[in-house]
Amino acid sequence: MTLTPFQKYMEVQRHRIDVDKWCEGEKISRDPGRDYIFSWIKINGERFRILYETSKCKKCRHWKKCGYKVLVECNDYGEVVESVDAPA
């Protein structure tokens, strides 16, 4: 299944929220709960979108593994190669 660019972005953002929520839970020794997610989106959502749009992760074939990091430079970067049908 091919994801639309928006679906891909949402999956990357959801992963980032999960990582940050887990880190916060470790800090406070409990699950920060659903409110943490809404707070994260309100505080970080716009900035994350901007970082994602300018990151190498947006066009990398490894985006599921580390796209949530929204890196500008990455040693593991691998350009996504669009499949081209062979001429008939």
KETIVEX-651220 format. One record per residue: z, y, x negated of N, C-alpha, C, O in turn; residue in three letters; residue number from 0. Coordinates in steps of 0.02 Angstrom, whole numbers, plus 50000, padded with zeros to 5 digits. Each point is the difference from the previous one (the first is absolute). Layout:
N
@n.w Z&n.v Y&n.u X&ca.w Z&ca.v Y&ca.u X&c.w Z&c.v Y&c.u X&o.w Z&o.v Y&o.u X&r ala&k NUM
...
//
This chain:
88
@n.w 50000&n.v 49941&n.u 49958&ca.w 50000&ca.v 50059&ca.u 50042&c.w 50000&c.v 50062&c.u 49956&o.w 50041&o.v 50007&o.u 49955&r met&k 0
@n.w 49914&n.v 50038&n.u 50058&ca.w 49995&ca.v 50062&ca.u 49963&c.w 50041&c.v 50054&c.u 50036&o.w 49993&o.v 50010&o.u 50060&r thr&k 1
@n.w 50049&n.v 50023&n.u 49902&ca.w 50040&ca.v 50054&ca.u 50028&c.w 49963&c.v 50066&c.u 49997&o.w 49961&o.v 50012&o.u 49954&r leu&k 2
@n.w 50051&n.v 50030&n.u 50096&ca.w 49973&ca.v 50068&ca.u 49996&c.w 50041&c.v 50037&c.u 49948&o.w 50055&o.v 49978&o.u 49983&r thr&k 3
@n.w 49920&n.v 50078&n.u 49991&ca.w 50039&ca.v 50039&ca.u 49952&c.w 50069&c.v 50020&c.u 50028&o.w 50049&o.v 50000&o.u 49963&r pro&k 4
@n.w 49954&n.v 50016&n.u 50101&ca.w 50064&ca.v 50019&ca.u 50031&c.w 50048&c.v 49941&c.u 50002&o.w 50059&o.v 50007&o.u 49986&r phe&k 5
@n.w 49916&n.v 49934&n.u 50032&ca.w 50043&ca.v 49940&ca.u 50003&c.w 50026&c.v 49983&c.u 49930&o.w 50058&o.v 49981&o.u 49992&r gln&k 6
@n.w 49899&n.v 50026&n.u 49958&ca.w 50021&ca.v 49988&ca.u 49931&c.w 50055&c.v 50049&c.u 49980&o.w 50050&o.v 49980&o.u 49971&r lys&k 7
@n.w 49940&n.v 50084&n.u 50044&ca.w 50050&ca.v 50051&ca.u 49985&c.w 50066&c.v 49983&c.u 50034&o.w 50053&o.v 50004&o.u 49969&r tyr&k 8
@n.w 49945&n.v 49978&n.u 50095&ca.w 50061&ca.v 49985&ca.u 50037&c.w 50036&c.v 49940&c.u 49970&o.w 50062&o.v 49999&o.u 49998&r met&k 9
@n.w 49901&n.v 49950&n.u 49980&ca.w 50031&ca.v 49942&ca.u 49969&c.w 50035&c.v 50019&c.u 49934&o.w 50055&o.v 49977&o.u 49985&r glu&k 10
@n.w 49912&n.v 50066&n.u 49976&ca.w 50029&ca.v 50023&ca.u 49937&c.w 50062&c.v 50041&c.u 50014&o.w 50051&o.v 49992&o.u 49966&r val&k 11
@n.w 49946&n.v 50053&n.u 50082&ca.w 50057&ca.v 50042&ca.u 50017&c.w 50059&c.v 49957&c.u 50026&o.w 50057&o.v 50012&o.u 49982&r gln&k 12
@n.w 49927&n.v 49940&n.u 50059&ca.w 50052&ca.v 49956&ca.u 50027&c.w 50035&c.v 49962&c.u 49942&o.w 50061&o.v 49992&o.u 50001&r arg&k 13
@n.w 49900&n.v 49986&n.u 49950&ca.w 50028&ca.v 49966&ca.u 49942&c.w 50047&c.v 50047&c.u 49962&o.w 50055&o.v 49981&o.u 49980&r his&k 14
@n.w 49923&n.v 50081&n.u 50010&ca.w 50042&ca.v 50049&ca.u 49965&c.w 50065&c.v 50013&c.u 50037&o.w 50053&o.v 50004&o.u 49970&r arg&k 15
@n.w 49942&n.v 50002&n.u 50096&ca.w 50061&ca.v 50011&ca.u 50040&c.w 50047&c.v 49940&c.u 49992&o.w 50060&o.v 50009&o.u 49992&r ile&k 16
@n.w 49913&n.v 49930&n.u 50011&ca.w 50041&ca.v 49940&ca.u 49992&c.w 50036&c.v 49999&c.u 49933&o.w 50059&o.v 49983&o.u 49996&r asp&k 17
@n.w 49904&n.v 50035&n.u 49950&ca.w 50031&ca.v 50001&ca.u 49933&c.w 50055&c.v 50052&c.u 49997&o.w 50055&o.v 49986&o.u 49976&r val&k 18
@n.w 49931&n.v 50074&n.u 50048&ca.w 50051&ca.v 50054&ca.u 49998&c.w 50060&c.v 49983&c.u 50044&o.w 50057&o.v 50015&o.u 49982&r asp&k 19
@n.w 49930&n.v 49953&n.u 50076&ca.w 50055&ca.v 49981&ca.u 50045&c.w 50043&c.v 49947&c.u 49967&o.w 50061&o.v 50002&o.u 50005&r lys&k 20
@n.w 49907&n.v 49950&n.u 49961&ca.w 50039&ca.v 49949&ca.u 49965&c.w 50043&c.v 50031&c.u 49946&o.w 50059&o.v 49982&o.u 49993&r trp&k 21
@n.w 49912&n.v 50064&n.u 49968&ca.w 50038&ca.v 50034&ca.u 49946&c.w 50060&c.v 50038&c.u 50029&o.w 50055&o.v 49997&o.u 49973&r cys&k 22
@n.w 49934&n.v 50037&n.u 50082&ca.w 50054&ca.v 50037&ca.u 50033&c.w 50054&c.v 49952&c.u 50024&o.w 50060&o.v 50014&o.u 49994&r glu&k 23
@n.w 49919&n.v 49929&n.u 50034&ca.w 50048&ca.v 49950&ca.u 50024&c.w 50043&c.v 49973&c.u 49943&o.w 50060&o.v 49988&o.u 50008&r gly&k 24
@n.w 49909&n.v 50002&n.u 49934&ca.w 50037&ca.v 49977&ca.u 49941&c.w 50052&c.v 50052&c.u 49979&o.w 50055&o.v 49983&o.u 49980&r glu&k 25
@n.w 49925&n.v 50080&n.u 50025&ca.w 50046&ca.v 50055&ca.u 49980&c.w 50061&c.v 50003&c.u 50046&o.w 50056&o.v 50010&o.u 49977&r lys&k 26
@n.w 49932&n.v 49982&n.u 50088&ca.w 50055&ca.v 50009&ca.u 50048&c.w 50029&c.v 49933&c.u 50023&o.w 50045&o.v 49999&o.u 50043&r ile&k 27
@n.w 49930&n.v 49946&n.u 49930&ca.w 50025&ca.v 49932&ca.u 50014&c.w 49994&c.v 49980&c.u 50074&o.w 50042&o.v 49963&o.u 50026&r ser&k 28
@n.w 49906&n.v 50061&n.u 50006&ca.w 49986&ca.v 49979&ca.u 50069&c.w 49929&c.v 50023&c.u 50018&o.w 49970&o.v 50040&o.u 49965&r arg&k 29
@n.w 50005&n.v 49934&n.u 50090&ca.w 49934&ca.v 50019&ca.u 50024&c.w 50003&c.v 50072&c.u 50026&o.w 50042&o.v 50014&o.u 50044&r asp&k 30
@n.w 49917&n.v 50031&n.u 49931&ca.w 50002&ca.v 50070&ca.u 50024&c.w 49974&c.v 50007&c.u 50071&o.w 50009&o.v 50053&o.u 50031&r pro&k 31
@n.w 49959&n.v 49896&n.u 49996&ca.w 49980&ca.v 50001&ca.u 50070&c.w 49934&c.v 50035&c.u 50014&o.w 49966&o.v 50027&o.u 49955&r gly&k 32
@n.w 50017&n.v 49972&n.u 50108&ca.w 49937&ca.v 50029&ca.u 50024&c.w 49996&c.v 50075&c.u 49989&o.w 49946&o.v 50027&o.u 49987&r arg&k 33
@n.w 50110&n.v 50007&n.u 50019&ca.w 50000&ca.v 50073&ca.u 49990&c.w 49976&c.v 50019&c.u 49931&o.w 49970&o.v 50053&o.u 49991&r asp&k 34
@n.w 50042&n.v 49903&n.u 49960&ca.w 49977&ca.v 50014&ca.u 49932&c.w 49924&c.v 50006&c.u 49998&o.w 49972&o.v 50044&o.u 49967&r tyr&k 35
@n.w 49994&n.v 49913&n.u 50070&ca.w 49927&ca.v 50000&ca.u 50002&c.w 49974&c.v 50066&c.u 50029&o.w 49955&o.v 50031&o.u 49971&r ile&k 36
@n.w 50074&n.v 49991&n.u 50085&ca.w 49979&ca.v 50063&ca.u 50030&c.w 50014&c.v 50059&c.u 49954&o.w 49960&o.v 50047&o.u 49995&r phe&k 37
@n.w 50097&n.v 49951&n.u 49973&ca.w 50019&ca.v 50053&ca.u 49953&c.w 49952&c.v 50000&c.u 49940&o.w 49978&o.v 50054&o.u 49978&r ser&k 38
@n.w 50004&n.v 49887&n.u 49996&ca.w 49954&ca.v 49995&ca.u 49944&c.w 49933&c.v 50032&c.u 50018&o.w 49972&o.v 50039&o.u 49961&r trp&k 39
@n.w 50003&n.v 49945&n.u 50098&ca.w 49935&ca.v 50026&ca.u 50021&c.w 50003&c.v 50077&c.u 50006&o.w 49955&o.v 50035&o.u 49978&r ile&k 40
@n.w 50099&n.v 49990&n.u 50051&ca.w 50008&ca.v 50072&ca.u 50008&c.w 50004&c.v 50036&c.u 49932&o.w 49971&o.v 50053&o.u 49991&r lys&k 41
@n.w 50067&n.v 49918&n.u 49963&ca.w 50012&ca.v 50031&ca.u 49935&c.w 49942&c.v 49988&c.u 49951&o.w 49981&o.v 50045&o.u 49963&r ile&k 42
@n.w 49993&n.v 49894&n.u 50036&ca.w 49953&ca.v 49980&ca.u 49947&c.w 49928&c.v 49988&c.u 50024&o.w 49955&o.v 49995&o.u 49958&r asn&k 43
@n.w 50034&n.v 50000&n.u 50107&ca.w 49935&ca.v 49980&ca.u 50026&c.w 49942&c.v 50042&c.u 49975&o.w 49950&o.v 49973&o.u 49977&r gly&k 44
@n.w 50055&n.v 50092&n.u 50028&ca.w 49944&ca.v 50044&ca.u 49980&c.w 49988&c.v 49996&c.u 49925&o.w 49942&o.v 49995&o.u 49978&r glu&k 45
@n.w 50111&n.v 50006&n.u 49983&ca.w 49993&ca.v 49996&ca.u 49927&c.w 49970&c.v 49933&c.u 49979&o.w 49959&o.v 49997&o.u 49955&r arg&k 46
@n.w 50063&n.v 49949&n.u 50078&ca.w 49973&ca.v 49934&ca.u 49983&c.w 49925&c.v 49998&c.u 50015&o.w 49961&o.v 49972&o.u 49961&r phe&k 47
@n.w 50018&n.v 50056&n.u 50096&ca.w 49929&ca.v 50000&ca.u 50018&c.w 49959&c.v 50037&c.u 49947&o.w 49947&o.v 49976&o.u 49980&r arg&k 48
@n.w 50077&n.v 50080&n.u 49997&ca.w 49965&ca.v 50039&ca.u 49949&c.w 49997&c.v 49960&c.u 49935&o.w 49948&o.v 49998&o.u 49968&r ile&k 49
@n.w 50107&n.v 49972&n.u 50012&ca.w 50001&ca.v 49960&ca.u 49939&c.w 49952&c.v 49941&c.u 50006&o.w 49965&o.v 49983&o.u 49952&r leu&k 50
@n.w 50034&n.v 49985&n.u 50106&ca.w 49955&ca.v 49943&ca.u 50010&c.w 49927&c.v 50022&c.u 49995&o.w 49960&o.v 49966&o.u 49968&r tyr&k 51
@n.w 50024&n.v 50089&n.u 50063&ca.w 49931&ca.v 50024&ca.u 49999&c.w 49975&c.v 50015&c.u 49930&o.w 49940&o.v 49995&o.u 49986&r glu&k 52
@n.w 50104&n.v 50025&n.u 49969&ca.w 49981&ca.v 50017&ca.u 49932&c.w 50013&c.v 49943&c.u 49950&o.w 49987&o.v 50008&o.u 49940&r thr&k 53
@n.w 50039&n.v 49936&n.u 50083&ca.w 50018&ca.v 49946&ca.u 49955&c.w 49942&c.v 49953&c.u 49986&o.w 49952&o.v 49996&o.u 50039&r ser&k 54
@n.w 50052&n.v 49969&n.u 49906&ca.w 49952&ca.v 49947&ca.u 49984&c.w 50007&c.v 49942&c.u 50048&o.w 49953&o.v 49963&o.u 50013&r lys&k 55
@n.w 50107&n.v 50029&n.u 50015&ca.w 50016&ca.v 49943&ca.u 50043&c.w 49953&c.v 49996&c.u 50061&o.w 49985&o.v 49945&o.u 50024&r cys&k 56
@n.w 49994&n.v 50112&n.u 49999&ca.w 49958&ca.v 50002&ca.u 50060&c.w 49935&c.v 49960&c.u 49990&o.w 49974&o.v 49971&o.u 50048&r lys&k 57
@n.w 50000&n.v 50027&n.u 49891&ca.w 49936&ca.v 49967&ca.u 49987&c.w 50008&c.v 49938&c.u 49955&o.w 49951&o.v 49976&o.u 49972&r lys&k 58
@n.w 50109&n.v 49999&n.u 50022&ca.w 50013&ca.v 49944&ca.u 49955&c.w 50001&c.v 49934&c.u 50038&o.w 50024&o.v 49996&o.u 50056&r cys&k 59
@n.w 49950&n.v 49952&n.u 49912&ca.w 50000&ca.v 49935&ca.u 50033&c.w 50070&c.v 49968&c.u 50000&o.w 50011&o.v 49950&o.u 50035&r arg&k 60
@n.w 50036&n.v 50077&n.u 49928&ca.w 50068&ca.v 49975&ca.u 49997&c.w 50048&c.v 50038&c.u 50047&o.w 50061&o.v 49996&o.u 49992&r his&k 61
@n.w 49912&n.v 50042&n.u 50055&ca.w 50040&ca.v 50045&ca.u 50041&c.w 50057&c.v 49965&c.u 50037&o.w 50052&o.v 50030&o.u 50011&r trp&k 62
@n.w 49940&n.v 49907&n.u 50009&ca.w 50054&ca.v 49965&ca.u 50037&c.w 50060&c.v 49987&c.u 49955&o.w 50057&o.v 50000&o.u 50023&r lys&k 63
@n.w 49930&n.v 49989&n.u 49913&ca.w 50053&ca.v 49984&ca.u 49952&c.w 50041&c.v 50062&c.u 49982&o.w 50062&o.v 49998&o.u 49999&r lys&k 64
@n.w 49905&n.v 50057&n.u 49986&ca.w 50036&ca.v 50057&ca.u 49973&c.w 49979&c.v 50068&c.u 50027&o.w 50019&o.v 50052&o.u 49973&r cys&k 65
@n.w 49941&n.v 49949&n.u 50080&ca.w 49975&ca.v 50063&ca.u 50028&c.w 50054&c.v 50048&c.u 50023&o.w 49990&o.v 50060&o.u 50002&r gly&k 66
@n.w 50068&n.v 49912&n.u 50017&ca.w 50055&ca.v 50042&ca.u 50024&c.w 50026&c.v 50048&c.u 49946&o.w 50036&o.v 50047&o.u 50015&r tyr&k 67
@n.w 49946&n.v 49940&n.u 49922&ca.w 50022&ca.v 50043&ca.u 49945&c.w 49959&c.v 50064&c.u 49995&o.w 50021&o.v 50048&o.u 49967&r lys&k 68
@n.w 49922&n.v 49954&n.u 50067&ca.w 49954&ca.v 50058&ca.u 50000&c.w 49992&c.v 50032&c.u 49931&o.w 50017&o.v 50058&o.u 49989&r val&k 69
@n.w 49957&n.v 49903&n.u 49965&ca.w 49992&ca.v 50022&ca.u 49931&c.w 49934&c.v 50038&c.u 49989&o.w 49949&o.v 49984&o.u 50030&r leu&k 70
@n.w 50054&n.v 50065&n.u 49927&ca.w 49940&ca.v 50038&ca.u 49981&c.w 49964&c.v 49963&c.u 49944&o.w 49939&o.v 50000&o.u 49997&r val&k 71
@n.w 50099&n.v 49968&n.u 49959&ca.w 49972&ca.v 49960&ca.u 49945&c.w 50034&c.v 49931&c.u 50003&o.w 50059&o.v 49995&o.u 50015&r glu&k 72
@n.w 49902&n.v 49952&n.u 49971&ca.w 50027&ca.v 49933&ca.u 50004&c.w 49962&c.v 49954&c.u 49953&o.w 49938&o.v 49998&o.u 50001&r cys&k 73
@n.w 50098&n.v 49964&n.u 49959&ca.w 49968&ca.v 49953&ca.u 49953&c.w 49970&c.v 49940&c.u 50036&o.w 49955&o.v 49968&o.u 49973&r asn&k 74
@n.w 50068&n.v 50017&n.u 50088&ca.w 49975&ca.v 49943&ca.u 50038&c.w 49945&c.v 50019&c.u 50049&o.w 49979&o.v 49958&o.u 50040&r asp&k 75
@n.w 49998&n.v 50104&n.u 49956&ca.w 49950&ca.v 50023&ca.u 50048&c.w 49937&c.v 49958&c.u 49998&o.w 49974&o.v 49984&o.u 49947&r tyr&k 76
@n.w 50002&n.v 49998&n.u 50112&ca.w 49938&ca.v 49963&ca.u 50006&c.w 49961&c.v 50027&c.u 50059&o.w 50020&o.v 49992&o.u 50058&r gly&k 77
@n.w 49924&n.v 50038&n.u 49928&ca.w 49958&ca.v 50030&ca.u 50053&c.w 49980&c.v 49947&c.u 50050&o.w 49983&o.v 49944&o.u 49982&r glu&k 78
@n.w 50020&n.v 50074&n.u 50082&ca.w 49977&ca.v 49955&ca.u 50052&c.w 49925&c.v 49997&c.u 49997&o.w 49966&o.v 50052&o.u 49999&r val&k 79
@n.w 50007&n.v 49888&n.u 49999&ca.w 49928&ca.v 49991&ca.u 49997&c.w 49977&c.v 49981&c.u 50070&o.w 50020&o.v 49949&o.u 50027&r val&k 80
@n.w 49937&n.v 50093&n.u 50001&ca.w 49973&ca.v 49985&ca.u 50066&c.w 49950&c.v 49943&c.u 49994&o.w 49959&o.v 49999&o.u 49954&r glu&k 81
@n.w 50045&n.v 49954&n.u 50092&ca.w 49953&ca.v 49944&ca.u 49997&c.w 49932&c.v 50023&c.u 50026&o.w 49995&o.v 50036&o.u 50050&r ser&k 82
@n.w 49954&n.v 49943&n.u 49915&ca.w 49932&ca.v 50018&ca.u 50019&c.w 49963&c.v 49936&c.u 50017&o.w 49998&o.v 49954&o.u 49959&r val&k 83
@n.w 49973&n.v 50043&n.u 50099&ca.w 49962&ca.v 49941&ca.u 50019&c.w 49937&c.v 49994&c.u 49958&o.w 49966&o.v 50049&o.u 49986&r asp&k 84
@n.w 50020&n.v 49891&n.u 49995&ca.w 49939&ca.v 49987&ca.u 49961&c.w 49939&c.v 50010&c.u 50046&o.w 50004&o.v 49984&o.u 50059&r ala&k 85
@n.w 49942&n.v 50041&n.u 49914&ca.w 49940&ca.v 50010&ca.u 50041&c.w 49975&c.v 49933&c.u 50026&o.w 50004&o.v 49949&o.u 49966&r pro&k 86
@n.w 49970&n.v 50052&n.u 50095&ca.w 49975&ca.v 49938&ca.u 50031&c.w 49932&c.v 49980&c.u 49975&o.w 49973&o.v 49949&o.u 50021&r ala&k 87
//
